[in-house]
């Protein structure tokens, strides 16, 4: 349906502001359903048709669910999707039009995923969870993110928002296949950063018991591909960056107001990590990092639908005065 081959967008204003040789964004929010998960869904449903599955079953925080639902319909395959109860309403609403069986749960850890694997095998359904541990063939669809970034040339670091670790592993594999030597950076919310904290040396392995982030899509305290992600980062010469939720939201606003690009908080996390590394002296004038912008901002509008975000009531007579005050604040 037109997935993949997303553009590399130059973030010139932010590169100048932060003193970088260049700053690039891999625009995965331009995929058909608004996230990089479309690449995985296309590969997954192609396999399901090729191998004669009678449908599919999976879990999602929202993006993967929309992708699998759309591509499942395209393939003529019925689907069952389990979502987190607290998933953003925009993400749930984006799944509803496709007519899949939609069920919710409070948490979906390894035990739930293992149980779904048993159901999938018994019912001849393809398990479409977007991890290498559960859907290795489908995850190959994301390798092209790395090869497409490598084709740009000159990229020194690739910052990847990381939840379960699957996107990072696939991106690193694609970079490697293209002989790109860019360092791969795992960026996670500080409130749920088992992979990043393992890379900083705080943890011995990527698994935690408690988490506190509000960044949708990255709430995986026991990431299925955590060990593989740690290995991929280390072999590339990269590192991990835990980022506060507030810094991700600030980066979301900064990207929209500086470069005109609106992404979901999980995607903005990568930009927040670049900013953090610049401020700490880890990046400098010779660097050209790339941030993988995983999903569109329309996927998660919670911060922008509060009552204080409503337009200010006015009259025609009041507009000139309001305009003058607004311009003085810029």
HELIX and SHEET records of a PDB file:
HELIX    1   1 UNK A   12  UNK A   18  1                                   7    
HELIX    2   2 UNK A   28  UNK A   30  5                                   3    
HELIX    3   3 UNK A   37  UNK A   50  1                                  14    
HELIX    4   4 UNK A   63  UNK A   75  1                                  13    
HELIX    5   5 UNK A   89  UNK A   96  1                                   8    
HELIX    6   6 UNK A  110  UNK A  123  1                                  14    
HELIX    7   7 UNK A  132  UNK A  139  1                                   8    
HELIX    8   8 UNK A  140  UNK A  142  5                                   3    
HELIX    9   9 UNK A  143  UNK A  152  1                                  10    
HELIX   10  10 UNK A  166  UNK A  177  1                                  12    
HELIX   11  11 UNK A  190  UNK A  192  5                                   3    
HELIX   12  12 UNK A  194  UNK A  199  1                                   6    
HELIX   13  13 UNK A  226  UNK A  236  1                                  11    
HELIX   14  14 UNK A  245  UNK A  259  1                                  15    
HELIX   15  15 UNK A  265  UNK A  279  1                                  15    
HELIX   16  16 UNK A  297  UNK A  299  5                                   3    
HELIX   17  17 UNK A  302  UNK A  304  5                                   3    
HELIX   18  18 UNK A  307  UNK A  309  5                                   3    
HELIX   19  19 UNK A  316  UNK A  318  5                                   3    
HELIX   20  20 UNK A  319  UNK A  329  1                                  11    
SHEET    1   A 6 UNK A   8  UNK A  10  0                                        
SHEET    2   A 6 UNK A  22  UNK A  27 -1                                        
SHEET    3   A 6 UNK A 288  UNK A 293  1                                        
SHEET    4   A 6 UNK A 157  UNK A 161  1                                        
SHEET    5   A 6 UNK A 183  UNK A 189  1                                        
SHEET    6   A 6 UNK A 240  UNK A 243  1                                        
SHEET    1   B 4 UNK A 101  UNK A 105  0                                        
SHEET    2   B 4 UNK A  78  UNK A  84  1                                        
SHEET    3   B 4 UNK A  55  UNK A  60  1                                        
SHEET    4   B 4 UNK A 126  UNK A 127  1                                        
END                                                                             
